[in-house]
Amino acid sequence: MKLRRLSTANAGFDAELAALTRYEAAQDEAVESTARAIIADVRKRGDAALLEATRKFDRVQAGTLAELEIPRAALDQALASLPAAQAQALREAAARVRRFHERQIAQSWDFTEADGTLLGQRVTAIDRVGIYVPGGKAAYPSTVLMNAIPAKVAGVRELVMVSPTPAGERNALVLAAAALAGVDRVIAVGGAQAVAALAYGTESIARVDKIVGPGNAYVAAAKRQVFGTVGIDMIAGPSEILVICDGHTAPEWVAMDLFAQAEHDELAQAILLSPDAAFLDAVEAAIGLLLPDMPRRAVIEASLSGRGALVETANLEQACELANRIAPEHLELSVEAPEQWLPKLRHAGAVFLGRWSCEAVGDYCAGPNHVLPTSGTARFSSPLGVYDFQKRSSLIHLSREGARTLGRIASELAQGEGLPAHAKSAEYRQ
């Protein structure tokens, strides 16, 4: 196949790059309307609406929510049923994810001023969190680990996982991951109706404080609509990879790294930046040789044709500048001495340093979270982590002397703002 080829030396490059990397998550009004109606129904009728939607969309007949709850014993049995190698891989991945996230725990702190006033910050965990995990034929155990483990490390008291089981089809890997991650409840419901149940509660499901995890367009629409009632992690766009290469990595490695991202879906984006035109040619040739043997060839080809590109830059310095402009979800710095280039990179969800660091490992078992900002949002947001499941409260304990000093300041400012009750409240304690 022929990939889009760009060069920073060409007139109009900036416009071409902007058009290529622009992703507008246009809200489909039909999807938004359907999600809105489902949410309203669940808010009004609770369990009955949830059961009806599950019968309609997942083809699962159940008379009560209790029939849709997957007990802890079933999670443990799923783990025990896995082939030994698969179970071991899942355990090792879980251990690595937990070890990384344990370093993110924020601690409470305080300090005392000279007059005896104590100021500080108290860090506490969110009480209840809901995790949405796609179900059915899809198997995303890594999604369970990446969302549930940071929440548990943070100290979340109750973790409720919802995951649809179309036609009653349960995925053993997903259930095994839930067992390893310490999920407290697993309920076989999905779609906008599951998001609504988590956000507002039903007779059988207590409302949560935050909802995390990926889903289809209806799930994304529902998360968008319930935000404010509950917290959410993000509304993610298609997955992305940007590779910066000096031309000395094996072309086949780079081609396969692009494939690994492109095979997610037709809207995924894979871009290679290099100052070596001959290397870009070699990668394109490798793509042509490797693509026919890919089981997901059609998806990869659609992704690369629609949103992929090979970009020739003047040098690696310019490649880093472009990376900052794009702010990709995943950035592979496939160069010699990547540490010297890292300080030049300001915006990326995750950075993979050196030729041996493939993005695919980050998806599963490196340790850092694979829930990352997309569509340029790495300019202002960060990977999911323990800090997303903790919140901060400010502490203010005034001494008598502090009340006098600060009271005078507060009174003066309150009068300036035209808020006399504020001023009097502060003056009473002087």
N, C-alpha and C positions, 0 to 999 in steps of 0.2 A: 504494500500500500504506500501511497505518497503522503507524507506528512507536511503540514504547513511549515514553511521555512521563512524565518524572519531574520533581519540583520539590523543591528543598531545603527549601521552606517547609512541605511536607506532613509530617504525623506519619507515622512509619514509614519515612521516606526512607532512613535509615541501613541498615535491614534490607533494603530493596529494592535498594540499591546493592550491598550485600554479596552478595546472591543473584545479582545480575546479573553481577558481576565474578568470582565464584567459579568456578574451573575446577579440578576434581579429576581429575588424570590417573590415573584408576583403572586399575590394571594388570589387563588381561584375562588370567585364568589360562590360558585356552586358548592365547593368543598367547605368554605367558611360557613355557608348557610346550613349545610347538612350537619356540620359539627355543632353549630349553635343550637339547632333543634334537638340533637341528641343530648347535649348538656342540659338543656331546659327540661327535657323529659326525665332524665335521671334525678335532677334536683327536685322535681315534683313527685315522682313515683318511686324513687329509691330502688330497692332490690328488684321490684317487679319490672321496671324499665331496663335494668341491667340484664336481667334474665331474658327478657324479650329480645333485646339487641343481640345477645349472645346466640340465641336460637336463630335469629335472622342472618347475622353476618358470619358466625363461626359454625353454624349447623350443629350446635351442641344442645341437646335437650337436658334441662335440669329444672327441677321443681323448686330448689332452694339454693342459696349461695353456698351453703355448707357442702353441697354436692360438687361445687366447682373448686373448693379449696383442696390443695394438694398437701397432705400431711407430711410432717417431718420424716416419718418412716419411709415415705415414698422417695423423698429426696436422698436419704441415706442409701436406699436400695438402688437408686439410679447410679449413685457413685460406685457402689459395690459391683454393679453389673458391667461397668466399663471394661474394655480390654486393659490389661495391666499397663501397657505402654501409654495408652491414652490417659488413664487415671494418674499415672506418674507425671505426665506432662502438665496436666491440669493442676496437680498439687504444687509442682515446682513454679508454675506461672503464678499461682495464688501467693506463694511464699515470697516471691520476688516483688510482686505488686504491694504486698503488705509491708515488706521491709523498706521499700522506697517511701511509702506514704507515712510511715511512722516518724520520719524525719520532718514532716510538714506540720506536726502538731503545734499550734500556737499556745502560748502560756499566758496566764493572767499576770499582771504586774501592777505595782503602785510605787509611789514615792511620797515622802513627807517634806513639806517646805519648812523654812526656818520658823514660821509662826505656829507650826503644829498642824497645818492643813494637810490632809491626805488626799491625793489625787491618784487615779489609776484606771485600769481597764480589766474587766472580768470577762474571761472567755468561757462560753458554755456551748454545748452541742445542741443542735436542733433536736426536738423531741421525736418527731415521727417523719419518716421520709418514704415516698413511694418511688419505686423503680419500674419503668416500663421497659420490657424486653420483647422484641419481635418474636413471634412463635411460628408454629406450623412447620413447613419444610425448611425454613431458615433456622440455622443453629448458630447462636451468638453467645457461647459461654464466656468469651472474653468481655462482652458487654456487661455481663453479670459481675465479673470480677472487678472491672474497672469502675463500676458505679457503687457496688455494695461494699467493697473492702475499705475505700476511703471513708465512707459513712460510718462504718463500724469502728475504724481507727479513731475517728473524731469523737465517738462516744454516743452516737445516735441510739436512742433507747429502743425504738421499734422500726424495723425495716420491712416494708410490705412490697412484694414484687408482684406485678400483674403481667401476664403473658398469655396471649391467645393460643388456643389449641384447636385450630380448624379441624372439624370432623373428629374431634377427640384425640388428635395426634399430638402426643407429648414427646419432647426432645430430651433424651436421657442426659446429654452433655450439659444442657442448660440447667436441668434440675440438679445435676451433680455439682455444678458450679455454685448454685444457690446453697447447697449443703456446705460446701467448703468456705463460702464467704460469710456464713452466719446469718442468712436471711431469716427473718422471724416468721413471716407468712408468705405463702405463694398461692395466688388465686388465678385460675384459668379463665381470665377475661381479658379483652383487648379493645383496641379502637378508641374512638372519642369517648365511648361510654365508660371505659376503664379510667380514663383521665378525669372525667366528671365525678366518678365515684370517689377517687382519691382526693379530689379538690374539695368536694362538698359533703362527702360522707353519705352513707345509706344506713339502713337498719343493721347491716352486717359488717360494714366497712367504716371504721372511724376515719374522719378526715385527716389528711396529713398536712405537714407544714411546707414541704417542698417536693416537687416531682422532677425526676431526672431520667435520662435514658432516651434513645432514639425511637422513631416510629415512622409510619407512612404519612402521607399528606394530611389525613384526617386527625392523626395523633398530633402532628405539628400544629394544626389549626386549633385543636382543643387546648394544647398547652399555651398557645398564644392568648387564647380567650380567657383562660382561668388565671393567667399571671396577674398578680396583685392580690388575689384571694389566697394564693399560695405562691411560693417562689418556684422558679424553674431554673434548669441549668443553662440552656441556650436553645435557640432555634437554628439548627445546623443546616448548612447548605451541602452541596455535593462535596465528596472528598477530593483532596488535592495533593499533588506532590510537585515540588520544584527541585530539580537536580542541578547543582553547579559542579561542573567537572573541568579539570585542567587538561583533559585529553589523554590521560595515562591510565585510566581505569579500563578494564576489559569492556568493550562495547556490548557484549552479550549481557554482562551484569547490569549495565545501565538500562538496556532495553527491557530486561525482565523487571527491573525496579519500576519502570514506567508502566509495564503491563500490570504489575501488582496493584497499582492504584487504579488504572483504567478499568480493570475487571469488576470494580464495585458496581458501577452502573454507567449508562450512556452519557450522563452529565458530569461524570468525574473528570478531573483535569490533571494532565501530566505534561510538564514542560521541562525541557533540558536547555540550560544555558552553558555555552562554552566559547572560548575565544579561538578554538581550533576547528576550522572549517572541515578539515579532513576527518577529524573525529566525529563530527556531526554526520558526515557521509557514512562512516563506519557503523554508527549506531542505527542509522536508517536502514542500512543493509542487514544488520543483525535483526532488526524488527521484521524485515521481509522474510528472513529465514526462520525465525522462531514462531511467528504468528500462526502459521497454518496448523501447528501442533497444539495450540492452546484450546482447552475444552470450552472456554468462554470467549472464543475468538470473535463472535459477532458483537458482543458487548465491548470488548477491547477496541475493535476496529471502529465502532461507532463513537466511542469516547475520544480516541486519538484523532479521528477525522474531524469531529465536531469542535473539540476544545483543546486538543494537544498541539504542541509546536516544538520545533528545534530552533533555537535562537543563537545566532552568532554575535558575540559581544566583542568589544575592542580588547578587553583584558578581564582578569578576574575581579579587579576593583570595580569595574562597571557592572559586572555580574552581581556583585554584592549590593550595589546601588539599586539595581532592578529588583532584586529579592526584597529589599526594604519597601519598594513601591508596591509590590504584589502582596507582601505579607502572607505567605502561604501557610496552610495547615501543617504540612510536613516539608522540611527542607533538608535535602541530603547535600552535605558539603564534601563531595568526593574528590578531594585534592590532597596533594602532599602537604604535610604540616598544617592541618586544618585549624589548629589552635591560633595561628597567626591571623587567620581571616575571621575568626569568630567575633572579635570585638567590632568588626565592621557591620555585623548583622544585628539589627535592632528589633525586627518584627518577624516572628515565626512561632507557630504553635509548638513545634518540636524540631530540634536541630540534630541531625545525625552526622557525626564527625568521622571523616575518613572513609577509605574505600571499603572497609569491612563492615560498616554499619548500615545495614539495609533497613528500610522503613518497615518492612514486613515483621521483623522481630519486635519493633516497637508496638505493633498492633496486638501482640500476644503476651510477651513474657520478659521484655527488657526490665520493666518495673515502673517507669513513668506512665502516667495516664494516657490512654489513647483517645479520650474525649477532648477534642481540641477545637479552637476557634477556626472557622472557615470563612470564605468569601471576603478576605481582607480584614476580618475583625481581630486578627492577631495584633493589629495596631493599637488596640485598647483593651483586649481581654486575654485570658490565660487558660491553660488546661484545667480540667476539672481536678479538684484535689480535696484534701482534708479541710482546707479553709472554706470550701463551699458548704460544708456541713457544720461549721462553727459560726457563732455570732458573738459580737462584742457589746458589752454594756459598760458605760463610763461610770466611774466611782468618784464621788465628791463628798468629803467629810470635812466640814469647816471647823476649825478651832474657834474659840471665842474671839481671839485676836484677829483671825482671818475673816470672821464675819464682819468685824468693824471695818477693816481695810477694804475688803472686796465689796461690802455693802455700800460704802461711799462711792466707789467706782460705778457699781451697778446703778445706783440711784441717779447719778449724773447722766449716765447714758440713757436710762429709761425715760427721764424727763425730756431728754433731747428727742426721743422717739415718740413722745406724746402718750406714754403709758404710765399714768400716775400710780396705779395699783402696784405695778412692778416696783416703782420707786419706793412706795410706802413699805412694801413687804421687806425690801432690803434695809430700809432705814430702821424698822422696828428692832433689828438685832444689833444695831450699832451701840 
